[in-house]
Amino acid sequence: MHHPSRHLLVALGLILLTGCQCPCFKKSVPSSMAPVGSSIEKLLLRLKLDGVTVENTKEKKLSSYATPRLRINNDGAIHVYVYVSEVTDAHQEQLRKLGATIELANEDLKLIQAWLPFDKVEEAAAIPFVKAVRSPKYGAPRK
């Protein structure tokens, strides 16, 4: 009798636990939620698995989770691009109410650059005017 490997079961459990957005699990993701970039999703999963909560962000030194492609500060805010249907004062205010610190808003690009608390990413993605939440593309020096 063939038994699935333990690693496969753990991976499947993590996929189900996190509500993976792969096509085979589409029903687990609300259709009204905007896409969240994969690097942000991976970070949110790592934070969850490491037991990070809003209450313990100070002691967890969250900036250690930053990568060359994704920034997070010790307060738990992630540097994000929020792509929107249109940039308005009301839309920016709605993001601020979630705790976002807005750095830049560009109507031509339909983009709001902000620091967004890690625990509010999915809530922001569920707002109707939000089209996507992604990590910025940072420049790198040539080698």
N, CA, C and O of each residue as an XYZ file, in Angstrom:
572
protein
N       0.847     -1.185      0.000
C       0.000      0.000      0.000
C       0.890      1.245      0.000
O       1.804      1.350      0.817
N       0.633      2.176     -0.898
C       1.445      3.382     -1.043
C       0.924      4.474     -0.109
O      -0.275      4.750     -0.073
N       1.857      5.109      0.663
C       1.498      6.197      1.567
C       2.131      7.484      1.075
O       3.319      7.486      0.751
N       1.379      8.592      1.005
C       1.981      9.869      0.581
C       3.067     10.281      1.561
O       2.996      9.994      2.756
N       4.058     10.951      1.034
C       5.154     11.386      1.902
C       4.655     12.441      2.891
O       3.682     13.150      2.635
N       5.338     12.520      4.004
C       4.989     13.485      5.045
C       5.104     14.914      4.512
O       4.291     15.772      4.856
N       6.122     15.172      3.663
C       6.321     16.512      3.113
C       5.138     16.948      2.240
O       4.718     18.105      2.273
N       4.621     16.015      1.474
C       3.473     16.331      0.627
C       2.265     16.706      1.479
O       1.542     17.650      1.158
N       2.050     15.974      2.553
C       0.920     16.273      3.433
C       1.082     17.623      4.117
O       0.115     18.373      4.250
N       2.300     17.936      4.553
C       2.552     19.231      5.190
C       2.315     20.358      4.182
O       1.681     21.362      4.508
N       2.826     20.191      2.952
C       2.640     21.214      1.920
C       1.156     21.412      1.616
O       0.687     22.546      1.519
N       0.430     20.329      1.468
C      -1.003     20.427      1.199
C      -1.720     21.120      2.349
O      -2.618     21.931      2.122
N      -1.332     20.808      3.579
C      -1.936     21.462      4.741
C      -1.690     22.954      4.741
O      -2.588     23.735      5.055
N      -0.462     23.363      4.388
C      -0.146     24.796      4.334
C      -0.954     25.493      3.245
O      -1.436     26.609      3.438
N      -1.097     24.834      2.114
C      -1.879     25.423      1.018
C      -3.318     25.635      1.466
O      -3.893     26.701      1.246
N      -3.889     24.634      2.086
C      -5.277     24.753      2.538
C      -5.414     25.775      3.659
O      -6.386     26.530      3.702
N      -4.441     25.799      4.564
C      -4.472     26.734      5.690
C      -4.427     28.180      5.231
O      -5.104     29.035      5.802
N      -3.630     28.460      4.198
C      -3.429     29.838      3.767
C      -4.386     30.280      2.674
O      -4.353     31.445      2.276
N      -5.225     29.405      2.180
C      -6.159     29.800      1.125
C      -5.426     30.130     -0.160
O      -5.633     31.194     -0.742
N      -4.588     29.241     -0.595
C      -3.770     29.430     -1.799
C      -4.596     29.961     -2.964
O      -5.768     29.618     -3.116
N      -3.969     30.802     -3.786
C      -4.669     31.371     -4.928
C      -4.419     30.595     -6.220
O      -4.728     31.082     -7.308
N      -3.857     29.384     -6.104
C      -3.645     28.621     -7.325
C      -5.011     28.210     -7.884
O      -5.980     28.120     -7.130
N      -5.103     27.957     -9.209
C      -6.401     27.682     -9.826
C      -7.173     26.530     -9.192
O      -8.404     26.557     -9.164
N      -6.467     25.513     -8.680
C      -7.169     24.370     -8.107
C      -7.875     24.708     -6.797
O      -8.722     23.939     -6.344
N      -7.542     25.844     -6.178
C      -8.177     26.251     -4.931
C      -8.882     27.597     -5.059
O      -9.071     28.285     -4.057
N      -9.269     27.982     -6.258
C      -9.887     29.285     -6.518
C     -11.054     29.575     -5.582
O     -11.242     30.722     -5.176
N     -11.844     28.560     -5.231
C     -13.030     28.799     -4.414
C     -12.685     29.302     -3.012
O     -13.533     29.895     -2.346
N     -11.442     29.072     -2.555
C     -11.082     29.499     -1.207
C     -10.730     30.979     -1.128
O     -10.609     31.527     -0.032
N     -10.566     31.629     -2.268
C     -10.216     33.044     -2.307
C     -11.441     33.842     -2.741
O     -12.011     33.570     -3.798
N     -11.853     34.821     -1.942
C     -13.027     35.603     -2.335
C     -12.817     36.237     -3.714
O     -11.775     36.843     -3.962
N     -13.787     36.101     -4.598
C     -13.644     36.639     -5.948
C     -13.584     38.163     -5.942
O     -13.119     38.771     -6.907
N     -14.049     38.780     -4.864
C     -14.043     40.240     -4.787
C     -12.686     40.790     -4.332
O     -12.482     42.004     -4.336
N     -11.758     39.910     -3.941
C     -10.470     40.363     -3.440
C      -9.487     40.545     -4.587
O      -9.350     39.674     -5.445
N      -8.799     41.695     -4.591
C      -7.799     41.976     -5.614
C      -6.586     41.075     -5.404
O      -6.335     40.620     -4.288
N      -5.835     40.817     -6.472
C      -4.641     39.986     -6.329
C      -3.599     40.643     -5.417
O      -3.387     41.855     -5.444
N      -2.967     39.803     -4.620
C      -1.865     40.233     -3.764
C      -0.611     39.575     -4.333
O      -0.608     38.378     -4.622
N       0.449     40.358     -4.492
C       1.687     39.840     -5.071
C       2.216     38.634     -4.322
O       2.057     38.530     -3.106
N       2.853     37.714     -5.056
C       3.328     36.471     -4.455
C       4.379     36.713     -3.378
O       4.409     35.987     -2.384
N       5.239     37.709     -3.545
C       6.249     37.968     -2.509
C       5.584     38.443     -1.219
O       6.050     38.123     -0.125
N       4.504     39.201     -1.341
C       3.764     39.639     -0.147
C       3.040     38.452      0.480
O       3.031     38.307      1.702
N       2.436     37.605     -0.347
C       1.755     36.418      0.183
C       2.736     35.522      0.940
O       2.415     35.011      2.013
N       3.935     35.335      0.376
C       4.940     34.502      1.042
C       5.356     35.119      2.372
O       5.522     34.409      3.364
N       5.525     36.433      2.396
C       5.879     37.115      3.644
C       4.781     36.938      4.685
O       5.067     36.621      5.839
N       3.530     37.140      4.287
C       2.417     36.991      5.225
C       2.359     35.576      5.782
O       2.056     35.387      6.961
N       2.644     34.584      4.953
C       2.662     33.198      5.411
C       3.793     32.985      6.421
O       3.587     32.361      7.462
N       4.977     33.499      6.116
C       6.113     33.376      7.048
C       5.787     34.019      8.395
O       6.075     33.451      9.448
N       5.184     35.211      8.351
C       4.827     35.885      9.604
C       3.835     35.053     10.404
O       3.954     34.926     11.623
N       2.862     34.490      9.709
C       1.841     33.677     10.375
C       2.467     32.426     10.995
O       2.180     32.088     12.143
N       3.319     31.744     10.237
C       3.955     30.525     10.731
C       4.916     30.813     11.887
O       5.119     29.965     12.757
N       5.502     32.006     11.893
C       6.420     32.396     12.964
C       5.692     32.998     14.168
O       6.327     33.434     15.128
N       4.366     33.018     14.111
C       3.582     33.496     15.251
C       3.579     34.996     15.437
O       3.338     35.485     16.541
N       3.847     35.737     14.367
C       3.855     37.202     14.470
C       2.423     37.706     14.523
O       1.577     37.325     13.714
N       2.174     38.573     15.495
C       0.868     39.214     15.635
C       1.090     40.714     15.777
O       2.220     41.168     15.958
N       0.022     41.470     15.694
C       0.111     42.915     15.885
C       0.695     43.212     17.272
O       1.461     44.161     17.440
N       0.328     42.403     18.248
C       0.760     42.633     19.623
C       2.254     42.386     19.845
O       2.839     42.990     20.745
N       2.884     41.519     19.053
C       4.287     41.199     19.308
C       5.250     41.698     18.226
O       6.385     41.227     18.149
N       4.817     42.629     17.403
C       5.682     43.104     16.316
C       6.979     43.721     16.824
O       8.029     43.527     16.210
N       6.932     44.446     17.912
C       8.141     45.118     18.422
C       9.221     44.115     18.814
O      10.400     44.327     18.529
N       8.828     43.039     19.459
C       9.822     42.058     19.909
C      10.310     41.129     18.798
O      11.331     40.465     18.970
N       9.615     41.064     17.673
C       9.977     40.144     16.589
C      10.983     40.721     15.590
O      11.469     39.990     14.728
N      11.306     42.013     15.686
C      12.248     42.649     14.746
C      11.891     42.314     13.290
O      12.645     41.639     12.591
N      10.747     42.793     12.863
C      10.206     42.429     11.563
C      11.052     42.875     10.382
O      10.945     42.299      9.299
N      11.885     43.883     10.564
C      12.728     44.310      9.432
C      13.682     43.193      9.005
O      14.208     43.225      7.893
N      13.910     42.206      9.874
C      14.764     41.074      9.497
C      14.096     40.185      8.441
O      14.765     39.349      7.833
N      12.811     40.349      8.219
C      12.086     39.605      7.191
C      12.202     40.261      5.809
O      11.778     39.681      4.809
N      12.769     41.451      5.754
C      12.900     42.163      4.476
C      13.827     41.397      3.536
O      14.734     40.687      3.969
N      13.574     41.559      2.244
C      14.404     40.957      1.201
C      14.754     42.058      0.205
O      14.227     43.166      0.309
N      15.629     41.778     -0.752
C      15.909     42.798     -1.769
C      14.665     43.210     -2.571
O      14.643     44.285     -3.169
N      13.634     42.358     -2.583
C      12.417     42.642     -3.355
C      11.237     43.095     -2.512
O      10.193     43.461     -3.052
N      11.394     43.074     -1.194
C      10.267     43.381     -0.327
C      10.775     44.008      0.969
O      11.680     43.481      1.617
N      10.182     45.132      1.333
C      10.585     45.830      2.552
C       9.466     45.784      3.574
O       8.290     45.965      3.255
N       9.868     45.537      4.815
C       8.952     45.582      5.949
C       9.712     46.255      7.081
O      10.891     45.975      7.298
N       9.038     47.141      7.801
C       9.725     47.825      8.902
C       9.396     47.152     10.235
O       8.564     46.246     10.292
N      10.048     47.594     11.291
C       9.850     46.971     12.603
C       8.458     47.194     13.185
O       8.062     46.517     14.133
N       7.718     48.142     12.617
C       6.333     48.355     13.049
C       5.368     47.401     12.351
O       4.180     47.370     12.672
N       5.880     46.619     11.394
C       5.035     45.657     10.687
C       4.387     46.202      9.434
O       3.466     45.585      8.901
N       4.848     47.350      8.948
C       4.300     47.917      7.713
C       5.126     47.424      6.519
O       6.357     47.422      6.557
N       4.430     47.012      5.474
C       5.049     46.512      4.250
C       4.994     47.619      3.202
O       3.971     48.286      3.051
N       6.090     47.812      2.482
C       6.136     48.807      1.409
C       5.411     48.218      0.200
O       5.807     47.168     -0.307
N       4.360     48.880     -0.261
C       3.513     48.318     -1.314
C       3.154     49.349     -2.384
O       3.173     50.558     -2.154
N       2.830     48.821     -3.552
C       2.132     49.560     -4.586
C       0.690     49.072     -4.529
O       0.438     47.871     -4.626
N      -0.245     49.981     -4.375
C      -1.666     49.637     -4.426
C      -2.180     50.183     -5.743
O      -2.276     51.397     -5.928
N      -2.510     49.286     -6.655
C      -3.067     49.680     -7.945
C      -4.571     49.857     -7.775
O      -5.248     48.987     -7.228
N      -5.091     50.987     -8.247
C      -6.485     51.350     -7.994
C      -7.197     51.706     -9.294
O      -6.562     51.967    -10.316
N      -8.526     51.712     -9.235
C      -9.315     52.093    -10.413
C      -9.153     53.573    -10.721
O      -9.159     53.977    -11.884
N      -9.007     54.379     -9.675
C      -8.694     55.794     -9.823
C      -8.143     56.317     -8.505
O      -8.501     55.832     -7.431
N      -7.267     57.312     -8.601
C      -6.675     57.905     -7.411
C      -7.536     59.100     -7.003
O      -7.637     60.089     -7.729
N      -8.149     58.989     -5.838
C      -8.964     60.097     -5.319
C      -8.580     60.327     -3.862
O      -7.966     59.470     -3.227
N      -8.950     61.493     -3.343
C      -8.717     61.777     -1.930
C      -9.468     60.781     -1.046
O      -8.953     60.340     -0.018
N     -10.682     60.435     -1.454
C     -11.493     59.502     -0.667
C     -10.845     58.113     -0.622
O     -10.850     57.457      0.420
N     -10.292     57.672     -1.748
C      -9.636     56.364     -1.781
C      -8.388     56.369     -0.901
O      -8.123     55.410     -0.175
N      -7.633     57.449     -0.972
C      -6.438     57.553     -0.129
C      -6.830     57.573      1.350
O      -6.163     56.954      2.180
N      -7.889     58.268      1.672
C      -8.352     58.332      3.061
C      -8.786     56.950      3.550
O      -8.536     56.593      4.701
N      -9.427     56.182      2.692
C      -9.856     54.840      3.084
C      -8.645     53.950      3.395
O      -8.688     53.145      4.326
N      -7.574     54.095      2.621
C      -6.352     53.345      2.908
C      -5.695     53.838      4.201
O      -5.174     53.041      4.982
N      -5.722     55.150      4.419
C      -5.167     55.699      5.664
C      -5.909     55.154      6.887
O      -5.299     54.908      7.927
N      -7.220     54.966      6.760
C      -8.003     54.423      7.878
C      -7.576     53.005      8.233
O      -7.808     52.544      9.351
N      -6.945     52.306      7.272
C      -6.404     50.973      7.546
C      -5.002     51.060      8.161
O      -4.407     50.042      8.516
N      -4.488     52.280      8.280
C      -3.165     52.461      8.852
C      -2.074     52.708      7.836
O      -0.896     52.757      8.191
N      -2.449     52.867      6.570
C      -1.455     53.098      5.517
C      -0.826     54.481      5.654
O      -1.501     55.459      5.975
N       0.469     54.541      5.406
C       1.192     55.805      5.302
C       1.498     55.983      3.818
O       2.328     55.268      3.257
N       0.828     56.932      3.197
C       0.956     57.124      1.750
C       2.151     58.009      1.440
O       2.299     59.099      1.993
N       2.998     57.522      0.545
C       4.180     58.266      0.115
C       3.959     58.973     -1.214
O       4.490     60.059     -1.450
N       3.167     58.343     -2.083
C       3.010     58.837     -3.441
C       1.678     58.366     -4.001
O       1.261     57.231     -3.771
N       1.015     59.248     -4.738
C      -0.210     58.871     -5.445
C      -0.087     59.397     -6.867
O       0.164     60.583     -7.076
N      -0.266     58.513     -7.842
C      -0.095     58.883     -9.242
C      -1.335     58.483    -10.030
O      -1.580     57.298    -10.256
N      -2.115     59.477    -10.446
C      -3.350     59.214    -11.181
C      -3.077     58.587    -12.540
O      -3.818     57.702    -12.969
N      -2.023     59.032    -13.227
C      -1.713     58.473    -14.551
C      -1.445     56.975    -14.491
O      -1.873     56.228    -15.371
N      -0.740     56.538    -13.455
C      -0.416     55.118    -13.300
C      -1.467     54.355    -12.494
O      -1.403     53.132    -12.369
N      -2.446     55.104    -11.942
C      -3.470     54.492    -11.070
C      -2.788     53.731     -9.935
O      -3.077     52.562     -9.679
N      -1.869     54.436     -9.262
C      -0.990     53.807     -8.291
C      -0.885     54.641     -7.023
O      -0.752     55.863     -7.076
N      -0.945     53.963     -5.885
C      -0.689     54.586     -4.591
C       0.448     53.798     -3.948
O       0.324     52.596     -3.712
N       1.552     54.479     -3.669
C       2.691     53.844     -2.999
C       2.559     54.139     -1.520
O       2.389     55.291     -1.123
N       2.639     53.092     -0.698
C       2.392     53.279      0.735
C       3.089     52.223      1.569
O       3.556     51.204      1.061
N       3.145     52.493      2.862
C       3.514     51.497      3.865
C       2.199     51.034      4.477
O       1.459     51.835      5.048
N       1.912     49.744      4.359
C       0.634     49.184      4.797
C       0.875     48.136      5.876
O       1.682     47.229      5.673
N       0.193     48.235      7.024
C       0.374     47.231      8.071
C       0.119     45.820      7.539
O      -0.834     45.589      6.794
N       0.984     44.881      7.931
C       0.889     43.514      7.401
C      -0.471     42.881      7.649
O      -0.938     42.078      6.842
N      -1.109     43.236      8.758
C      -2.399     42.637      9.093
C      -3.571     43.282      8.354
O      -4.719     42.879      8.541
N      -3.286     44.280      7.517
C      -4.349     44.967      6.772
C      -4.247     44.751      5.258
O      -5.044     45.306      4.502
N      -3.274     43.949      4.809
C      -3.076     43.742      3.365
C      -4.319     43.127      2.733
O      -4.809     43.627      1.721
N      -4.829     42.059      3.312
C      -5.996     41.394      2.724
C      -7.241     42.277      2.795
O      -8.074     42.260      1.888
N      -7.362     43.039      3.866
C      -8.495     43.969      3.985
C      -8.414     45.040      2.893
O      -9.427     45.402      2.295
N      -7.204     45.541      2.639
C      -7.027     46.532      1.569
C      -7.349     45.916      0.212
O      -7.987     46.553     -0.627
N      -6.911     44.684     -0.002
C      -7.153     44.007     -1.283
C      -8.640     43.760     -1.533
O      -9.059     43.600     -2.679
N      -9.432     43.730     -0.474
C     -10.875     43.490     -0.612
C     -11.674     44.759     -0.904
O     -12.872     44.685     -1.177
N     -11.027     45.917     -0.850
C     -11.730     47.171     -1.139
C     -12.041     47.221     -2.637
O     -11.150     46.953     -3.444
N     -13.257     47.551     -3.032
C     -13.642     47.495     -4.447
C     -12.765     48.296     -5.418
O     -12.566     47.858     -6.551
N     -12.240     49.447     -5.010
C     -11.436     50.237     -5.943
C      -9.999     49.724     -6.087
O      -9.271     50.170     -6.973
N      -9.588     48.791     -5.224
C      -8.230     48.239     -5.291
C      -8.190     47.130     -6.341
O      -8.988     46.193     -6.307
N      -7.253     47.254     -7.264
C      -7.102     46.280     -8.354
C      -5.996     45.268     -8.072
O      -6.067     44.133     -8.544
N      -4.967     45.664     -7.303
C      -3.879     44.755     -6.936
C      -3.041     45.401     -5.840
O      -2.976     46.624     -5.722
N      -2.402     44.551     -5.044
C      -1.436     45.002     -4.034
C      -0.143     44.248     -4.328
O      -0.090     43.022     -4.227
N       0.882     44.986     -4.687
C       2.154     44.386     -5.103
C       3.315     45.058     -4.392
O       3.181     46.154     -3.848
N       4.458     44.383     -4.407
C       5.669     45.014     -3.879
C       6.282     45.864     -4.986
O       6.211     45.505     -6.161
N       6.883     46.991     -4.609
C       7.529     47.842     -5.613
C       8.707     47.119     -6.276
O       9.267     46.171     -5.725
N       9.057     47.582     -7.446
C      10.245     47.068     -8.146
C      11.384     48.001     -7.809
O      11.428     49.139     -8.278
N      12.306     47.516     -6.991
C      13.440     48.335     -6.582
C      14.585     48.189     -7.572
O      14.844     47.100     -8.084
N      15.262     49.289     -7.832
C      16.423     49.242     -8.702
C      17.588     48.560     -7.995
O      17.670     48.560     -6.766
N      18.475     47.986     -8.774
C      19.680     47.353     -8.217
C      20.872     47.789     -9.049
O      20.771     47.898    -10.271
N      22.003     48.039     -8.395
C      23.185     48.430     -9.159
C      23.660     47.294    -10.061
O      23.532     46.119     -9.719
N      24.204     47.659    -11.210
C      24.741     46.647    -12.116
C      26.042     46.093    -11.549
O      26.813     46.788    -10.887
N      26.247     44.849    -11.830
C      27.470     44.207    -11.325
C      28.586     44.269    -12.329
O      29.682     43.777    -12.064
